[in-house]
């Protein structure tokens, strides 16, 4: 969780940061996030023993200053503006650069901090469930869920080697969450805190619509969890991701998933064959269209 934001700007850029960032600072304070603001002479250096405080996000418009912060393992967000276009912010240390800092808010800085600190984003909550980004620590729970034959009858299994699955999850976090900001997420039961499944929206090669995917562990099936969480995801897809149409591909014979799709408002379009190993597998293609308003 983001606890504080430290602004470190160079003095000679002739920019009134106090006025430019007034709304952002007010929003941070409203969300009980500490705000430390300072304009620093270019020639000054950070203390060599400055701790990389957990919960802190450091912002600066100086590449040299950002480099010092990164070396001390701080979470750093470089800031571009009209006075520092010549500054070079590059490399894995800076996956994000703020182009218009004055247009950001506490929520967006919280998301940047979580990504830089390797913490999962919280996506949404329903009455009984919570949805967040997947972490490597979820893998053991996934193996428990996928060991049931009913789960793998209609979907691809996990890697046999646990280390391969962990590597896949870590790569997914970097390349999918880091690029799109969404994907397949982890479903938790709010009351118990247990991982009960996976669900989300992602892209399938060869198709031009985002796809809804979901799996709920056998012990939690037939209790309305899948409908509850998928309804929340479709609302999120419309309101937060700007998606007006979403597809679902259901293996022929998976009648429970077909019923769920129809209950969610999907309409079956046609049947298509998709490669699965040596033989094609017939799928039903469903399309959901976001309601107007």
KELUMLUM-735329 format. One record per residue: residue in three letters; x, y, z of N, C-alpha, C, O in turn. Coordinates in steps of 0.1 Angstrom, whole numbers, padded with zeros to 4 digits, always signed. Last residue first. Layout:
<pts>
alaXYZXYZXYZXYZ;...
</pts>
This chain:
<pts>
unk-0259+0031-0219-0261+0038-0207-0252+0035-0195-0254+0041-0184;unk-0264-0002-0233-0262+0012-0234-0265+0019-0221-0273+0015-0213;unk-0246-0032-0224-0258-0024-0225-0255-0009-0226-0246-0004-0220;unk-0221-0048-0244-0224-0039-0232-0237-0032-0234-0240-0026-0245;unk-0225-0080-0256-0225-0066-0259-0229-0058-0247-0240-0060-0242;unk-0209-0110-0260-0216-0101-0251-0214-0087-0256-0203-0083-0259;unk-0209-0140-0279-0206-0126-0279-0215-0118-0269-0227-0120-0268;unk-0195-0172-0283-0205-0164-0277-0200-0149-0277-0188-0147-0275;unk-0189-0201-0301-0184-0187-0299-0196-0179-0294-0207-0178-0301;unk-0181-0233-0291-0192-0224-0294-0187-0210-0291-0181-0207-0280;unk-0157-0255-0306-0161-0245-0296-0173-0237-0301-0175-0235-0312;unk-0141-0285-0313-0152-0276-0316-0156-0268-0304-0158-0273-0293;unk-0107-0290-0319-0118-0291-0309-0129-0281-0312-0126-0269-0315;unk-0085-0309-0340-0093-0297-0337-0104-0300-0327-0109-0311-0327;unk-0056-0328-0329-0070-0327-0334-0076-0314-0331-0074-0308-0320;unk-0031-0326-0317-0032-0331-0330-0046-0329-0337-0047-0329-0349;unk-0037-0297-0298-0028-0308-0301-0030-0313-0315-0029-0305-0324;unk-0061-0281-0310-0058-0285-0296-0050-0298-0297-0055-0309-0298;unk-0075-0256-0330-0065-0266-0328-0062-0268-0313-0061-0259-0305;unk-0110-0252-0332-0097-0246-0328-0087-0258-0326-0091-0268-0320;unk-0139-0246-0350-0129-0256-0346-0116-0249-0343-0111-0241-0351;unk-0170-0231-0340-0157-0230-0348-0148-0241-0342-0149-0245-0331;unk-0204-0221-0343-0194-0230-0338-0181-0230-0347-0182-0228-0359;unk-0218-0188-0334-0215-0200-0343-0206-0209-0336-0201-0207-0325;unk-0230-0172-0314-0229-0168-0328-0227-0179-0338-0235-0181-0347;unk-0250-0168-0285-0242-0177-0293-0242-0173-0308-0253-0170-0314;unk-0246-0141-0264-0254-0147-0274-0245-0156-0283-0235-0151-0288;unk-0246-0133-0229-0239-0136-0241-0249-0143-0251-0258-0149-0247;unk-0257-0128-0204-0261-0120-0215-0254-0122-0228-0256-0115-0238;unk-0253-0146-0184-0246-0133-0183-0250-0123-0195-0246-0112-0194;unk-0268-0167-0193-0273-0160-0181-0266-0146-0180-0272-0137-0175;unk-0251-0176-0213-0264-0171-0216-0270-0163-0205-0276-0152-0207;unk-0229-0185-0197-0228-0174-0207-0241-0168-0211-0242-0156-0211;unk-0241-0205-0182-0236-0193-0175-0235-0182-0185-0238-0170-0182;unk-0246-0224-0202-0257-0218-0195-0253-0205-0188-0261-0195-0188;unk-0220-0230-0210-0229-0224-0219-0241-0217-0212-0245-0206-0216;unk-0210-0242-0187-0205-0229-0191-0213-0222-0201-0214-0210-0201;unk-0227-0265-0187-0227-0255-0176-0222-0242-0179-0227-0231-0176;unk-0219-0278-0211-0233-0272-0210-0234-0262-0198-0241-0252-0199;unk-0197-0285-0229-0196-0279-0216-0209-0271-0214-0209-0259-0215;unk-0201-0293-0255-0204-0303-0245-0203-0297-0231-0208-0303-0222;unk-0175-0275-0269-0187-0281-0272-0189-0293-0262-0181-0301-0260;unk-0160-0250-0250-0158-0263-0257-0172-0269-0258-0180-0270-0248;unk-0165-0216-0257-0168-0227-0248-0167-0240-0256-0173-0242-0266;unk-0154-0184-0255-0153-0196-0263-0155-0208-0254-0147-0210-0244;unk-0167-0152-0256-0164-0163-0248-0164-0175-0257-0173-0177-0265;unk-0160-0116-0261-0163-0130-0265-0161-0140-0255-0153-0137-0245;unk-0174-0084-0258-0165-0094-0252-0169-0108-0257-0181-0110-0258;unk-0177-0050-0264-0180-0063-0268-0170-0073-0263-0158-0070-0264;unk-0168-0027-0252-0182-0027-0255-0186-0041-0260-0198-0044-0259;unk-0145-0016-0229-0148-0027-0238-0163-0028-0240-0171-0029-0230;unk-0132+0002-0211-0138+0007-0224-0142-0004-0234-0142-0001-0246;unk-0123-0004-0187-0115-0008-0198-0120-0003-0211-0113-0004-0222;unk-0143+0005-0169-0129+0008-0167-0120+0006-0179-0110+0013-0181;unk-0168-0003-0179-0166+0010-0173-0152+0014-0172-0148+0026-0174;unk-0165-0029-0192-0172-0017-0198-0168-0004-0192-0164+0005-0200;unk-0151-0044-0173-0146-0043-0187-0152-0031-0194-0146-0024-0202;unk-0167-0042-0151-0154-0035-0151-0148-0034-0165-0143-0023-0168;unk-0188-0057-0160-0190-0043-0156-0177-0035-0156-0177-0024-0161;unk-0175-0081-0163-0181-0075-0175-0184-0060-0172-0182-0052-0181;unk-0168-0086-0136-0157-0084-0146-0163-0077-0159-0157-0068-0164;unk-0193-0090-0124-0184-0079-0120-0174-0076-0130-0171-0064-0133;unk-0200-0113-0137-0209-0101-0139-0200-0089-0135-0201-0079-0141;unk-0181-0130-0127-0181-0127-0142-0190-0115-0144-0186-0107-0153;unk-0188-0132-0100-0176-0126-0104-0175-0122-0118-0169-0112-0122;unk-0215-0144-0102-0212-0132-0094-0199-0125-0099-0199-0113-0102;unk-0211-0167-0117-0220-0157-0122-0217-0143-0115-0216-0133-0122;unk-0194-0181-0099-0190-0178-0113-0198-0167-0119-0193-0157-0125;unk-0209-0184-0075-0197-0176-0075-0193-0172-0090-0189-0160-0092;unk-0232-0200-0073-0233-0187-0079-0221-0178-0079-0222-0167-0083;unk-0227-0225-0064-0231-0215-0054-0232-0201-0059-0234-0191-0052;unk-0216-0244-0080-0230-0245-0078-0235-0236-0066-0245-0238-0059;unk-0183-0246-0065-0192-0245-0076-0206-0247-0071-0209-0251-0060;unk-0164-0248-0046-0172-0236-0046-0181-0235-0058-0188-0224-0060;unk-0151-0272-0050-0157-0270-0037-0166-0258-0037-0175-0257-0028;unk-0139-0268-0077-0151-0277-0075-0158-0274-0061-0170-0274-0061;unk-0131-0234-0085-0128-0247-0080-0140-0255-0076-0151-0249-0072;unk-0138-0218-0116-0141-0219-0101-0138-0233-0096-0144-0242-0102;unk-0127-0200-0142-0127-0213-0136-0129-0211-0121-0121-0204-0115;unk-0129-0180-0172-0132-0182-0158-0131-0197-0154-0133-0206-0162;unk-0127-0153-0196-0123-0167-0191-0126-0168-0176-0125-0159-0169;unk-0136-0134-0223-0138-0137-0209-0134-0151-0206-0138-0160-0214;unk-0115-0116-0246-0123-0129-0242-0124-0130-0227-0114-0128-0220;unk-0117-0090-0270-0112-0096-0257-0121-0107-0253-0133-0108-0257;unk-0116-0097-0306-0123-0092-0294-0117-0098-0281-0111-0109-0281;unk-0104-0108-0327-0103-0093-0326-0111-0088-0315-0114-0076-0314;unk-0081-0136-0329-0095-0130-0327-0093-0116-0324-0083-0111-0319;unk-0056-0145-0331-0065-0148-0342-0079-0143-0341-0087-0144-0350;unk-0050-0152-0297-0044-0150-0310-0054-0154-0321-0060-0165-0320;unk-0070-0136-0273-0066-0149-0280-0061-0146-0294-0068-0138-0301;unk-0067-0116-0244-0067-0117-0259-0063-0130-0264-0052-0135-0260;unk-0088-0114-0215-0075-0115-0222-0078-0115-0237-0089-0115-0242;unk-0103-0110-0184-0104-0108-0198-0090-0108-0204-0081-0102-0198;unk-0111-0135-0158-0106-0122-0163-0109-0121-0178-0116-0128-0183;unk-0103-0158-0131-0112-0152-0141-0106-0139-0146-0098-0132-0139;unk-0100-0186-0109-0093-0175-0118-0104-0170-0128-0113-0178-0132;unk-0104-0196-0075-0105-0197-0090-0097-0187-0097-0089-0179-0091;unk-0101-0193-0048-0112-0203-0053-0112-0204-0068-0120-0212-0073;unk-0081-0188-0021-0081-0187-0036-0091-0198-0041-0089-0209-0038;unk-0096-0175+0009-0090-0186+0001-0091-0183-0014-0100-0176-0019;unk-0108-0158+0026-0095-0154+0020-0089-0164+0012-0077-0162+0007;unk-0133-0162+0037-0122-0171+0041-0108-0166+0037-0098-0170+0043;unk-0148-0140+0027-0149-0144+0040-0138-0152+0045-0133-0150+0056;unk-0141-0137-0001-0138-0127+0009-0138-0131+0023-0130-0128+0031;unk-0123-0159-0021-0135-0158-0013-0133-0148-0002-0123-0149+0006;unk-0107-0147-0050-0106-0151-0036-0120-0149-0030-0128-0141-0033;unk-0093-0152-0082-0105-0150-0074-0104-0155-0060-0099-0167-0058;unk-0068-0136-0101-0071-0146-0091-0084-0142-0083-0086-0130-0080;unk-0071-0130-0137-0069-0126-0123-0072-0138-0114-0077-0148-0118;unk-0060-0124-0169-0066-0133-0160-0062-0130-0146-0050-0129-0144;unk-0059-0089-0175-0056-0102-0180-0065-0112-0171-0076-0109-0167;unk-0044-0055-0175-0055-0065-0172-0051-0078-0178-0041-0080-0184;unk-0024-0040-0184-0031-0036-0172-0042-0045-0168-0049-0042-0158;unk-0008-0045-0207-0023-0043-0209-0029-0036-0196-0038-0028-0197;unk+0018-0046-0196+0015-0040-0208+0001-0036-0209-0003-0024-0213;unk+0018-0058-0170+0026-0047-0172+0023-0039-0185+0024-0027-0186;unk+0002-0081-0175-0003-0070-0166+0005-0057-0169-0001-0047-0169;unk+0020-0092-0195+0006-0090-0197+0000-0079-0188-0005-0069-0193;unk+0047-0091-0186+0044-0089-0200+0029-0086-0203+0026-0078-0212;unk+0048-0096-0158+0057-0086-0164+0051-0082-0178+0050-0070-0181;unk+0030-0116-0153+0029-0104-0146+0036-0093-0153+0031-0082-0154;unk+0040-0136-0170+0027-0130-0173+0025-0117-0166+0020-0108-0171;unk+0063-0143-0157+0064-0137-0170+0051-0130-0174+0051-0120-0180;unk+0052-0154-0134+0061-0142-0133+0062-0135-0146+0062-0123-0147;unk+0038-0176-0145+0031-0165-0138+0039-0153-0137+0034-0142-0140;unk+0060-0191-0156+0050-0186-0165+0042-0174-0158+0039-0164-0165;unk+0073-0197-0132+0080-0189-0142+0070-0183-0152+0071-0171-0156;unk+0054-0214-0121+0058-0201-0114+0064-0192-0124+0062-0180-0124;unk+0054-0234-0139+0042-0227-0138+0045-0213-0131+0039-0203-0134;unk+0080-0244-0136+0076-0239-0149+0064-0230-0148+0063-0220-0154;unk+0078-0253-0110+0087-0242-0113+0084-0236-0126+0085-0224-0128;unk+0061-0275-0113+0056-0264-0105+0065-0251-0108+0060-0240-0109;unk+0055-0293-0141+0066-0288-0133+0061-0275-0126+0059-0265-0133;unk+0032-0295-0157+0035-0305-0147+0045-0301-0137+0044-0304-0125;unk+0013-0265-0160+0025-0272-0163+0027-0283-0152+0023-0282-0141;unk-0024-0270-0160-0012-0263-0156+0001-0271-0161+0000-0283-0165;unk-0045-0277-0189-0040-0280-0175-0028-0271-0172-0023-0264-0181;unk-0072-0262-0206-0058-0266-0206-0053-0267-0191-0057-0259-0183;unk-0106-0275-0203-0096-0264-0204-0082-0270-0202-0080-0281-0197;unk-0124-0295-0198-0127-0285-0209-0117-0274-0210-0119-0264-0217;unk-0113-0311-0178-0120-0317-0189-0123-0308-0201-0123-0312-0212;unk-0102-0298-0157-0093-0300-0169-0100-0307-0181-0095-0309-0191;unk-0123-0300-0138-0117-0287-0142-0110-0288-0156-0111-0280-0164;unk-0129-0326-0134-0139-0318-0139-0134-0304-0144-0139-0298-0153;unk-0106-0336-0121-0108-0339-0135-0119-0330-0141-0118-0328-0153;unk-0087-0315-0100-0100-0321-0102-0102-0324-0117-0101-0315-0125;unk-0064-0301-0100-0063-0316-0098-0076-0323-0100-0076-0335-0102;unk-0069-0274-0100-0068-0281-0113-0066-0296-0112-0066-0303-0122;unk-0068-0267-0073-0081-0265-0080-0080-0274-0093-0090-0281-0096;unk-0042-0273-0066-0053-0279-0058-0066-0279-0066-0073-0288-0067;unk-0029-0255-0083-0027-0269-0085-0038-0277-0077-0042-0288-0082;unk-0037-0231-0072-0042-0234-0085-0040-0249-0088-0049-0256-0093;unk-0023-0231-0048-0038-0232-0047-0043-0235-0061-0053-0243-0062;unk+0003-0228-0058-0001-0240-0051-0016-0242-0050-0021-0253-0051;unk+0001-0201-0069+0003-0213-0078-0001-0226-0070-0007-0235-0076;unk+0001-0178-0055-0012-0185-0058-0011-0198-0065-0020-0206-0065;unk+0026-0168-0054+0022-0175-0042+0008-0182-0044+0004-0190-0036;unk+0029-0153-0077+0035-0166-0077+0030-0174-0065+0030-0187-0066;unk-0004-0138-0082+0010-0138-0078+0015-0152-0078+0008-0161-0079;unk-0028-0120-0101-0022-0132-0097-0008-0130-0092-0001-0122-0098;unk-0048-0092-0090-0038-0098-0099-0032-0111-0093-0031-0112-0081;unk-0081-0100-0077-0068-0092-0077-0059-0099-0087-0062-0110-0092;unk-0113-0099-0064-0105-0102-0076-0093-0093-0075-0093-0081-0074;unk-0134-0114-0040-0124-0103-0043-0116-0108-0055-0112-0120-0056;unk-0168-0121-0032-0155-0124-0038-0147-0112-0039-0152-0100-0039;unk-0194-0115-0023-0187-0126-0016-0173-0128-0021-0165-0136-0015;unk-0201-0091-0037-0206-0094-0024-0198-0104-0016-0196-0103-0004;unk-0169-0081-0052-0184-0084-0053-0188-0087-0038-0181-0086-0029;unk-0143-0059-0061-0149-0068-0051-0164-0070-0054-0171-0060-0059;unk-0114-0057-0083-0128-0053-0078-0132-0063-0067-0126-0073-0065;unk-0085-0055-0082-0093-0052-0094-0107-0048-0090-0112-0037-0093;unk-0054-0046-0069-0067-0051-0066-0076-0046-0077-0076-0035-0081;unk-0022-0056-0082-0033-0047-0082-0046-0053-0077-0049-0065-0081;unk+0005-0070-0062-0007-0071-0071-0017-0060-0070-0019-0055-0059;unk+0038-0056-0062+0026-0059-0054+0014-0060-0064+0013-0052-0073;unk+0062-0046-0070+0059-0060-0072+0047-0065-0065+0046-0077-0061;unk+0067-0020-0070+0071-0027-0058+0068-0042-0059+0070-0050-0050;unk+0057-0011-0094+0072-0010-0092+0076-0018-0080+0087-0024-0080;unk+0030-0016-0090+0037-0023-0101+0052-0023-0098+0059-0033-0100;unk+0025+0000-0068+0023-0014-0066+0030-0022-0077+0036-0032-0075;unk+0030+0026-0079+0038+0021-0068+0037+0006-0067+0047-0001-0065;unk+0009+0027-0099+0024+0027-0103+0032+0022-0092+0041+0014-0094;unk-0013+0027-0081-0011+0016-0091+0004+0015-0096+0009+0005-0097;unk-0009+0051-0068-0010+0038-0060-0007+0026-0069+0000+0017-0066;unk-0012+0069-0089+0001+0067-0082+0002+0055-0074+0013+0048-0073;unk-0039+0065-0094-0030+0061-0104-0015+0060-0098-0008+0051-0102;unk-0050+0074-0069-0053+0060-0074-0042+0056-0084-0037+0045-0083;unk-0043+0101-0068-0038+0092-0058-0039+0077-0063-0030+0069-0060;unk-0037+0111-0103-0044+0112-0090-0038+0102-0080-0029+0094-0084;unk-0025+0133-0130-0026+0120-0122-0033+0122-0109-0035+0134-0105;unk-0021+0157-0142-0034+0150-0145-0035+0136-0137-0045+0130-0139;unk+0004+0165-0135-0007+0172-0129-0020+0166-0132-0030+0169-0125;unk+0021+0149-0151+0019+0146-0137+0007+0153-0130+0000+0147-0122;unk+0023+0138-0179+0015+0150-0174+0011+0147-0159+0000+0142-0156;unk+0041+0117-0180+0042+0128-0190+0034+0140-0186+0038+0151-0189;unk+0059+0096-0161+0048+0105-0160+0050+0116-0170+0059+0124-0169;unk+0069+0064-0170+0073+0078-0170+0061+0087-0170+0052+0085-0179;unk+0078+0031-0162+0068+0041-0163+0074+0055-0162+0083+0057-0154;unk+0101+0016-0159+0090+0011-0168+0079+0021-0171+0072+0019-0180;unk+0130+0021-0151+0119+0031-0153+0109+0026-0163+0108+0031-0174;unk+0148+0001-0150+0145+0008-0138+0133+0017-0139+0127+0021-0129;unk+0153-0007-0176+0143-0015-0168+0139-0008-0155+0129-0011-0149;unk+0156+0023-0197+0161+0011-0190+0150+0005-0181+0139+0010-0180;unk+0155+0059-0193+0154+0046-0201+0159+0035-0192+0165+0037-0181;unk+0153+0091-0197+0148+0081-0188+0146+0068-0195+0136+0066-0202;unk+0171+0118-0203+0170+0104-0208+0165+0095-0197+0173+0092-0188;unk+0162+0152-0210+0165+0141-0200+0162+0128-0206+0152+0126-0212;unk+0152+0170-0228+0165+0164-0231+0169+0153-0221+0178+0145-0224;unk+0129+0180-0216+0127+0170-0228+0140+0164-0231+0140+0153-0237;unk+0123+0196-0194+0133+0186-0193+0132+0176-0204+0135+0164-0202;unk+0102+0215-0196+0115+0220-0192+0126+0209-0192+0138+0212-0189;unk+0078+0203-0200+0083+0211-0211+0098+0216-0208+0105+0220-0217;unk+0083+0170-0186+0076+0182-0188+0083+0191-0198+0093+0187-0203;unk+0083+0138-0170+0086+0146-0181+0078+0159-0181+0066+0158-0177;unk+0095+0121-0142+0085+0130-0147+0090+0138-0158+0100+0145-0157;unk+0099+0087-0129+0104+0099-0136+0093+0108-0142+0082+0102-0145;unk+0094+0071-0101+0086+0075-0112+0092+0088-0118+0090+0099-0113;unk+0107+0045-0082+0110+0058-0088+0100+0060-0100+0099+0051-0109;unk+0114+0030-0052+0104+0030-0063+0104+0044-0069+0100+0053-0062;unk+0148+0024-0045+0136+0031-0043+0126+0029-0055+0131+0026-0066;unk+0174+0013-0045+0163+0004-0046+0150+0011-0041+0141+0005-0035;unk+0194+0030-0049+0191+0027-0035+0178+0019-0034+0172+0018-0023;unk+0194+0033-0076+0205+0025-0070+0202+0022-0056+0208+0012-0051;unk+0171+0050-0079+0170+0036-0083+0182+0027-0077+0179+0016-0073;unk+0182+0074-0069+0171+0067-0062+0170+0053-0066+0168+0044-0057;unk+0201+0079-0089+0205+0078-0075+0195+0070-0067+0198+0062-0059;unk+0184+0081-0111+0194+0071-0111+0199+0069-0097+0201+0057-0093;unk+0169+0104-0105+0162+0091-0106+0172+0080-0105+0169+0069-0099;unk+0190+0123-0107+0183+0121-0094+0176+0107-0094+0177+0100-0084;unk+0195+0121-0135+0206+0118-0125+0200+0115-0111+0204+0105-0105;unk+0171+0129-0145+0176+0116-0148+0186+0112-0138+0187+0100-0133;unk+0147+0148-0129+0161+0147-0132+0165+0132-0134+0163+0124-0125;unk+0122+0150-0118+0123+0154-0132+0138+0153-0137+0141+0159-0147;unk+0108+0124-0096+0118+0135-0099+0118+0137-0114+0114+0129-0123;unk+0093+0107-0069+0091+0113-0082+0102+0124-0085+0104+0132-0076;unk+0090+0078-0051+0098+0089-0053+0096+0094-0068+0097+0087-0077;unk+0069+0063-0028+0071+0065-0042+0078+0078-0044+0074+0088-0039;unk+0069+0040-0001+0072+0053-0006+0074+0053-0021+0081+0044-0026;unk+0067+0014+0010+0055+0023+0010+0057+0036+0004+0047+0044+0003;unk+0098+0013+0025+0087+0006+0021+0074+0015+0021+0072+0022+0031;unk+0125+0034+0017+0114+0031+0026+0103+0024+0019+0099+0027+0008;unk+0156+0030+0015+0145+0028+0005+0133+0024+0013+0131+0012+0015;unk+0174+0055+0033+0168+0042+0032+0157+0042+0021+0151+0052+0018;unk+0205+0071+0026+0190+0073+0025+0183+0059+0024+0186+0052+0014;unk+0232+0072+0027+0225+0062+0035+0210+0063+0036+0204+0058+0045;unk+0240+0092+0010+0243+0079+0006+0236+0068+0014+0234+0057+0010;unk+0216+0118+0003+0225+0111+0013+0227+0097+0009+0218+0090+0004;unk+0217+0131-0030+0210+0125-0019+0219+0119-0009+0231+0115-0013;unk+0233+0162-0038+0231+0148-0039+0223+0143-0028+0222+0149-0017;unk+0232+0193-0057+0231+0185-0044+0229+0170-0047+0223+0167-0057;unk+0231+0205-0081+0244+0200-0077+0243+0192-0064+0253+0185-0061;unk+0204+0213-0084+0209+0203-0093+0222+0197-0087+0224+0185-0088;unk+0185+0217-0054+0195+0222-0063+0201+0211-0071+0203+0200-0066;unk+0151+0208-0054+0164+0205-0049+0174+0211-0059+0172+0210-0071;unk+0120+0213-0039+0128+0216-0051+0143+0216-0047+0147+0223-0037;unk+0097+0191-0024+0109+0199-0023+0115+0201-0037+0115+0192-0046;unk+0073+0175-0004+0075+0183-0016+0088+0192-0014+0089+0199-0005;unk+0056+0147+0005+0068+0155+0008+0072+0162-0004+0074+0156-0015;unk+0027+0135+0018+0032+0142+0006+0044+0150+0011+0042+0159+0019;unk+0009+0105+0027+0018+0116+0030+0025+0122+0018+0027+0115+0008;unk-0024+0098+0022-0010+0095+0017-0001+0107+0019-0004+0118+0014;unk-0051+0100+0026-0042+0098+0037-0028+0093+0033-0022+0084+0039;unk-0066+0110+0006-0065+0095+0007-0055+0091+0017-0050+0080+0018;unk-0062+0137+0008-0076+0132+0011-0075+0116+0012-0084+0111+0020;unk-0036+0138+0000-0039+0141+0014-0053+0136+0018-0055+0130+0029;unk-0039+0133-0027-0031+0125-0019-0034+0126-0004-0036+0116+0003;unk-0055+0156-0034-0061+0142-0035-0053+0132-0027-0058+0123-0021;unk-0037+0176-0030-0049+0176-0022-0055+0162-0022-0060+0157-0012;unk-0018+0170-0049-0014+0170-0035-0027+0169-0026-0027+0162-0016;unk-0033+0174-0072-0028+0161-0069-0024+0160-0055-0027+0150-0048;unk-0038+0202-0071-0049+0193-0070-0045+0178-0067-0051+0171-0059;unk-0012+0213-0072-0021+0215-0060-0032+0205-0059-0035+0200-0048;unk+0007+0213-0091+0004+0200-0085-0006+0202-0073-0007+0192-0065;unk+0010+0239-0099+0007+0229-0109+0002+0216-0102-0007+0210-0108;unk+0018+0253-0075+0005+0256-0082+0000+0244-0091-0011+0240-0091;unk+0042+0241-0070+0033+0243-0059+0019+0245-0065+0009+0239-0060;unk+0057+0244-0094+0052+0231-0090+0041+0232-0079+0032+0224-0079;unk+0063+0265-0116+0056+0267-0103+0049+0253-0099+0037+0252-0102;unk+0094+0263-0131+0080+0258-0131+0075+0260-0117+0081+0256-0107;unk+0121+0266-0137+0112+0277-0138+0098+0273-0139+0090+0278-0147;unk+0141+0248-0133+0132+0245-0144+0122+0256-0146+0114+0256-0156;unk+0159+0249-0112+0161+0258-0122+0152+0256-0134+0155+0261-0145;unk+0156+0229-0092+0151+0243-0089+0151+0251-0102+0143+0261-0103;unk+0141+0197-0097+0152+0206-0099+0148+0221-0098+0137+0224-0103;unk+0121+0179-0073+0123+0186-0086+0135+0195-0086+0138+0201-0075;unk+0107+0153-0058+0121+0159-0059+0123+0166-0072+0126+0159-0082;unk+0082+0142-0038+0085+0150-0050+0099+0157-0049+0101+0164-0040;unk+0072+0113-0024+0082+0123-0023+0085+0130-0037+0089+0123-0046;unk+0044+0100-0009+0050+0103-0022+0060+0115-0019+0056+0125-0012;unk+0034+0071+0011+0038+0085+0010+0044+0087-0004+0049+0078-0011;unk+0021+0047+0010+0020+0054+0022+0024+0069+0021+0019+0078+0028;unk+0005+0022-0008+0013+0035-0009+0010+0043+0003-0001+0046+0007;unk+0008-0012+0000+0000+0000+0000+0009+0012+0000+0019+0013+0007;
</pts>
